[in-house]
Each structure stands twice: as structure tokens, then as C-alpha cells.
Amino acid sequence: MKTYRDLIFWQKGMDLVEDTYKLTKQFPAEELYCLTQQIRRCVISIPSNIAEGYGRNHTKDYLRFLQISSGSLYELQTQIEIALRLEYILLEDYDKVNKLSIEIEKMLSSLIYKLKQSTK
């Protein structure tokens, strides 16, 4: 592996950013500075923290950034469910983004677990 761009979960995180931006374009104008902005900030944080952590020279630093990315992922999952409940998005759009987020969650959780075991 030569760069963070080779990481499958970083690539999927970038896909999640793209899908989420498309999804939030449907939101009402009054949500522009609230839910829309909050969702976009947290989804950008997911691949960004993966990349930043990868660039660190210590496993513990990498682990910390992966945990931050994971937290942002949980925040996104909550916010898109809020958007669904408020009927800003359709169930099929929610399902697409949520499915991808769960896939990334599993990959992140697995790597975090392995890194924790290696630092013991």
C-alpha cells in the first residue's frame, strides 16, 4: 500500500461524500445552515480523518483518527435518519447512503480492533 487512496474504506468514504452531497441538495432551503451543513461537515470528516491518520507515523495516532472518523460516521447515520423522519429524503435514498455507511463502519471497526490489539 503506497497511499491512503489505496484504502478501500477511504475510497468508499469518498463515495459516501458524493452520495450525501447529492442527497442534501433535496433538503428545504431553510435547512441550508442547519441540517444540510451539519451533515456535509460530518461526512467530509470521515475520509479526511482516515487520510490524516494514515499520514501520521505512529499507530496510536492513526487509531485516534480512525476513531474520530468512526464518530463522524455515527453522527452521519443519525442525521440522515433525522432527514428521513422529517421526510426530507425518500426511504430508498436513505437506504443507499445508510448501507454504504454501515459497510464503512464494519471496515473501520475491524481495523480499529486490529490496531488496538497490536498496540497492547
C-alpha positions as CSV (number, residue, x, y, z in Angstrom):
1,M,0.0,0.0,0.0
2,K,1.5,3.3,-1.1
3,T,-1.0,5.9,-0.1
4,Y,-4.3,6.3,1.8
5,R,-6.0,6.5,-1.6
6,D,-5.4,2.7,-1.8
7,L,-7.5,2.1,1.3
8,I,-10.9,0.6,0.3
9,F,-12.7,2.3,3.2
10,W,-11.2,5.7,2.2
11,Q,-12.5,5.2,-1.3
12,K,-15.9,4.2,-0.1
13,G,-15.8,7.2,2.3
14,M,-15.3,9.4,-0.8
15,D,-18.3,7.7,-2.5
16,L,-20.3,8.4,0.7
17,V,-19.4,12.1,0.5
18,E,-20.6,12.3,-3.1
19,D,-23.8,10.4,-2.4
20,T,-24.5,12.5,0.7
21,Y,-24.0,15.8,-1.1
22,K,-26.4,14.7,-3.8
23,L,-28.9,13.7,-1.1
24,T,-28.7,17.0,0.8
25,K,-29.4,19.0,-2.4
26,Q,-33.0,17.9,-2.0
27,F,-33.4,19.5,1.5
28,P,-35.5,22.5,2.0
29,A,-33.8,25.9,1.8
30,E,-34.4,26.6,5.5
31,E,-32.1,23.6,6.4
32,L,-29.2,25.0,4.4
33,Y,-27.5,26.4,7.6
34,C,-28.6,23.7,9.9
35,L,-29.0,20.0,9.0
36,T,-27.6,20.3,5.5
37,Q,-24.4,22.0,6.7
38,Q,-24.0,19.6,9.7
39,I,-24.4,16.5,7.5
40,R,-21.9,17.8,5.0
41,R,-19.4,18.6,7.6
42,C,-19.5,15.2,9.3
43,V,-19.5,13.2,6.0
44,I,-16.4,15.2,4.8
45,S,-14.7,14.3,8.2
46,I,-14.9,10.6,7.5
47,P,-12.4,10.2,4.7
48,S,-10.5,13.3,5.8
49,N,-9.7,11.7,9.2
50,I,-8.8,8.4,7.6
51,A,-6.3,10.2,5.3
52,E,-4.9,12.4,8.1
53,G,-4.4,9.4,10.4
54,Y,-2.7,7.4,7.7
55,G,-0.2,10.2,7.3
56,R,0.8,10.0,10.9
57,N,3.9,8.0,11.8
58,H,2.5,6.3,14.9
59,T,-0.1,3.6,15.2
60,K,-1.7,5.3,18.2
61,D,-2.2,8.5,16.2
62,Y,-3.7,6.5,13.3
63,L,-6.0,4.8,15.7
64,R,-7.2,8.1,17.2
65,F,-8.0,9.5,13.8
66,L,-9.8,6.3,12.8
67,Q,-11.9,6.6,15.9
68,I,-12.7,10.2,15.1
69,S,-13.8,9.1,11.6
70,S,-15.9,6.4,13.2
71,G,-17.6,9.0,15.4
72,S,-18.4,11.2,12.4
73,L,-19.9,8.2,10.7
74,Y,-22.2,7.5,13.6
75,E,-23.2,11.2,13.5
76,L,-24.0,11.0,9.8
77,Q,-26.1,7.9,10.3
78,T,-28.1,9.7,13.0
79,Q,-28.5,12.8,10.8
80,I,-29.7,11.0,7.7
81,E,-32.2,9.2,9.9
82,I,-33.4,12.6,11.1
83,A,-33.8,13.7,7.5
84,L,-35.8,10.6,6.7
85,R,-38.1,11.1,9.7
86,L,-38.6,14.7,8.6
87,E,-39.4,13.5,5.1
88,Y,-36.6,15.4,3.5
89,I,-35.4,12.2,1.8
90,L,-37.0,9.1,0.4
91,L,-36.6,5.7,2.0
92,E,-34.7,4.4,-1.0
93,D,-32.2,7.3,-0.9
94,Y,-31.8,6.8,2.9
95,D,-31.2,3.1,2.4
96,K,-28.5,3.7,-0.2
97,V,-26.5,6.0,2.0
98,N,-27.1,4.1,5.1
99,K,-26.0,0.8,3.5
100,L,-22.7,2.3,2.4
101,S,-22.2,3.9,5.8
102,I,-22.7,0.5,7.5
103,E,-20.2,-1.1,5.1
104,I,-17.6,1.6,6.0
105,E,-18.5,1.2,9.7
106,K,-17.7,-2.5,9.6
107,M,-14.3,-1.9,7.9
108,L,-13.4,0.9,10.3
109,S,-14.4,-1.2,13.3
110,S,-12.4,-4.1,12.2
111,L,-9.2,-2.1,11.6
112,I,-9.7,-0.2,14.9
113,Y,-9.9,-3.5,16.7
114,K,-6.8,-4.9,15.0
115,L,-4.8,-1.8,15.7
116,K,-5.9,-1.9,19.4
117,Q,-4.7,-5.5,19.6
118,S,-1.4,-4.6,18.0
119,T,-0.7,-1.8,20.5
120,K,-1.2,-4.0,23.6
